[in-house]
Amino acid sequence: MATILKSEKREFQENPGRIDNFRLLSDISRVKSGLESKNLNFDLRLLNSGQFSSPYHFHRNAEELFMVLSGSMTLRTPKGLEILKTGDLVFFEMGETGAHQVYNHDTEPCTYLDIRTFFGADICEYPDSGKTLVVPSMQVFERESKVSYFKGEENILEKWAEIKNAK
């Protein structure tokens, strides 16, 4: 069944947990309508003057597409900075080459459609701050906390003996 999200029912709200310089707003009409997409996530975003969308990041398990609907913004990618304006589309592939961040350099708000794939889980990495985000649990880790795969597994025989003796 088709779900229509009427423009007159748009209601932009600031995304929760935002800090200064990252005051991104999203249209909540999709949520209010009860629309639940399984593999295609999308949001209508409003980025006011002087604000960033999110920290510079890339996805390990999602592709993303932005379409600028009104206004303009500056896009940051591994290739540098580029101005996007009304009608422009930009595709972000998975991995480091798809890293991105947008900033509204203009005095007018910028509205854009953010479409991304979702297949149950994603890992977002933040090169500037050395963080990793696990989605959908929204757990954030610092890269410096990375450990080897077998850390803490050195005494496996003792663990098995404990289990065996507990019976």
DAHU-V475024 format. One record per residue. N is the residue number from 1. RES is the residue in one letter. OMEGA is omega in whole degrees, 0 to 359 (NA if undefined). Layout:
n=N res=RES omega=OMEGA
n=N res=RES omega=OMEGA
This chain:
n=1 res=M omega=179
n=2 res=A omega=174
n=3 res=T omega=181
n=4 res=I omega=176
n=5 res=L omega=186
n=6 res=K omega=183
n=7 res=S omega=181
n=8 res=E omega=179
n=9 res=K omega=179
n=10 res=R omega=178
n=11 res=E omega=181
n=12 res=F omega=175
n=13 res=Q omega=178
n=14 res=E omega=177
n=15 res=N omega=183
n=16 res=P omega=174
n=17 res=G omega=182
n=18 res=R omega=177
n=19 res=I omega=178
n=20 res=D omega=181
n=21 res=N omega=180
n=22 res=F omega=184
n=23 res=R omega=178
n=24 res=L omega=176
n=25 res=L omega=178
n=26 res=S omega=176
n=27 res=D omega=182
n=28 res=I omega=181
n=29 res=S omega=178
n=30 res=R omega=180
n=31 res=V omega=181
n=32 res=K omega=180
n=33 res=S omega=181
n=34 res=G omega=180
n=35 res=L omega=179
n=36 res=E omega=178
n=37 res=S omega=182
n=38 res=K omega=186
n=39 res=N omega=182
n=40 res=L omega=177
n=41 res=N omega=179
n=42 res=F omega=178
n=43 res=D omega=170
n=44 res=L omega=186
n=45 res=R omega=174
n=46 res=L omega=181
n=47 res=L omega=181
n=48 res=N omega=180
n=49 res=S omega=176
n=50 res=G omega=182
n=51 res=Q omega=174
n=52 res=F omega=179
n=53 res=S omega=185
n=54 res=S omega=173
n=55 res=P omega=177
n=56 res=Y omega=186
n=57 res=H omega=170
n=58 res=F omega=182
n=59 res=H omega=176
n=60 res=R omega=186
n=61 res=N omega=178
n=62 res=A omega=170
n=63 res=E omega=184
n=64 res=E omega=179
n=65 res=L omega=175
n=66 res=F omega=169
n=67 res=M omega=179
n=68 res=V omega=182
n=69 res=L omega=176
n=70 res=S omega=180
n=71 res=G omega=178
n=72 res=S omega=180
n=73 res=M omega=177
n=74 res=T omega=179
n=75 res=L omega=173
n=76 res=R omega=175
n=77 res=T omega=176
n=78 res=P omega=180
n=79 res=K omega=180
n=80 res=G omega=184
n=81 res=L omega=177
n=82 res=E omega=179
n=83 res=I omega=173
n=84 res=L omega=180
n=85 res=K omega=183
n=86 res=T omega=179
n=87 res=G omega=181
n=88 res=D omega=174
n=89 res=L omega=175
n=90 res=V omega=181
n=91 res=F omega=178
n=92 res=F omega=178
n=93 res=E omega=177
n=94 res=M omega=175
n=95 res=G omega=186
n=96 res=E omega=181
n=97 res=T omega=178
n=98 res=G omega=181
n=99 res=A omega=183
n=100 res=H omega=174
n=101 res=Q omega=176
n=102 res=V omega=182
n=103 res=Y omega=176
n=104 res=N omega=181
n=105 res=H omega=187
n=106 res=D omega=178
n=107 res=T omega=181
n=108 res=E omega=175
n=109 res=P omega=176
n=110 res=C omega=177
n=111 res=T omega=178
n=112 res=Y omega=177
n=113 res=L omega=181
n=114 res=D omega=181
n=115 res=I omega=180
n=116 res=R omega=176
n=117 res=T omega=176
n=118 res=F omega=181
n=119 res=F omega=174
n=120 res=G omega=181
n=121 res=A omega=176
n=122 res=D omega=173
n=123 res=I omega=176
n=124 res=C omega=177
n=125 res=E omega=185
n=126 res=Y omega=185
n=127 res=P omega=183
n=128 res=D omega=187
n=129 res=S omega=177
n=130 res=G omega=180
n=131 res=K omega=172
n=132 res=T omega=179
n=133 res=L omega=176
n=134 res=V omega=181
n=135 res=V omega=19
n=136 res=P omega=183
n=137 res=S omega=179
n=138 res=M omega=175
n=139 res=Q omega=182
n=140 res=V omega=181
n=141 res=F omega=174
n=142 res=E omega=182
n=143 res=R omega=181
n=144 res=E omega=180
n=145 res=S omega=180
n=146 res=K omega=180
n=147 res=V omega=178
n=148 res=S omega=183
n=149 res=Y omega=185
n=150 res=F omega=178
n=151 res=K omega=179
n=152 res=G omega=181
n=153 res=E omega=186
n=154 res=E omega=185
n=155 res=N omega=184
n=156 res=I omega=180
n=157 res=L omega=178
n=158 res=E omega=179
n=159 res=K omega=180
n=160 res=W omega=178
n=161 res=A omega=177
n=162 res=E omega=181
n=163 res=I omega=181
n=164 res=K omega=182
n=165 res=N omega=181
n=166 res=A omega=183
n=167 res=K omega=NA
